[in-house]
Amino acid sequence: MYQSREKVYPREIKGRFQSLRKICIFALLGLFYLLPWVPWNGRQAVLFDLPARQFHLFGITLWPQDFFYLALLLIISALGLFWVTAIAGRVWCGYACPQTVWTEVFMWMERWTEGDRAKRMKLDKAPWTRDKLLRKGAKHTLWVVFAAWTGFTFVGFFTPITELGARLLTFELGPWETFWALFYGFATWGNAGFMRENVCLYMCPYARFQSAMFDRNTLIISYDEARGEPRGGRSRNADPRELGLGDCIDCNLCVQVCPTGIDIRDGLQYECIACGACIDACDQVMDKMNYPRGLIRYTTENALEGQPTRVMRPRVIIYGVLLAAVGVALLASLILREPIRMDIVPDRNALYRLVQSDQVVENVYTLKVMNMDNEGHTYRVTAEGLPGIRVETQPERFDVAPGEVRNVPARVQVDRSDVTGVGADITLQLQTVDGSELRTREETRFHAPME
């Protein structure tokens, strides 16, 4: 059954891992908020143009027919996550997960307006006063503005963001743009402002199955029980060995700074997102007590037991090989990809026609020529597969603009004496004649009368 949890009030802590987290957070936020504004050859560098059914990624334009690349990208993402998890545990959760990133930003704004842990707890318990109203109002104002900016930026990946901004200023946003901006903004406000760690604990499937990718050599955050127990308070100058104590002074700072509210001293728990906050807190305490750092640290189960840690092991090698193979396949397919496509549609009214005194067999096709390049090109069509085969298009050379799909009528003719049976397979080749040397080939059936 679902058990309600007390609200978590994470205490602010500074340290090497929190500095690393801030670098990751600013890098990811910068990528999200600035990328839609990057121009590329007269258009947005990254744009999911749904009405035109195009995905622009810098110099590459992908179409619905290129779903293969999206599938490879998803496979790479999954394998990459598995590989990183097998080596370094849940560092994705602590340093790069969008839920973690936006929650951390919302907590920064909460600290700016309401103070650190003790002040926030006191403020929540206090009756409503002018000061409390102003602080809560300032916090939610910052949250709403940041969430609205997030929703606007999200829609900017699907609608050119400069046009979106201009229409926003004149209150001319379309209904779907308005809906998705508000929906994504509301989801950001709710998830990062209120649900926070509950998303990780109850909604995220990764937290449930990631342990299946762990082994005794996986990097985890762990409390060194052999060194820290028995825990207890003492003065800074006291010798813990004379008091029969370990290095843990039971200050509970590791619990107070944890964004999910767990006690890492209870052992490895699925709630731990490996953010390193407890490590920074404990290291500061160890420094003050003149004890060695590392009572709480990134380590492995084998290392805790004094056994060697093996980074290269079967599951890591398998994930790595698969990741490299799929990555090479994606890269090679993108390099070899021709940005033109031709679909051949035979005439459904007549499979063939006899022309020129019944001495020539003619098939009529409609060629759907798609230019997936970022530049327009001039094309012509040739045919092969039967002796003396020839193809006529109107016009013989035709232009197709970037992103355009053009229907080109084509007549393929073969002397009747050169066709045996009821027909044969032929190949039509589409190629550019403007020096770009792009080409594609498609097979189709050439029909003829039975002799």
TATANOR-V134715 format. One record per helix or strand. SS is the DSSP state (alpha for helix, beta for strand). FROM is the first residue (numbers start at 1). LEN is the number of residues. If there is no record, write none. Layout:
((SS/FROM/LEN) (SS/FROM/LEN))
This chain:
((alpha/16/20) (beta/39/2) (beta/43/2) (beta/46/4) (beta/54/4) (beta/60/4) (alpha/64/25) (alpha/91/5) (alpha/98/17) (alpha/117/9) (alpha/130/27) (alpha/161/9) (alpha/175/21) (alpha/197/7) (alpha/206/8) (beta/220/4) (alpha/225/4) (alpha/253/4) (alpha/264/3) (alpha/277/12) (beta/296/4) (alpha/301/4) (alpha/314/23) (beta/340/7) (beta/353/3) (beta/360/12) (beta/377/8) (beta/390/4) (beta/398/3) (beta/405/11) (alpha/416/3) (beta/423/10) (beta/439/9))
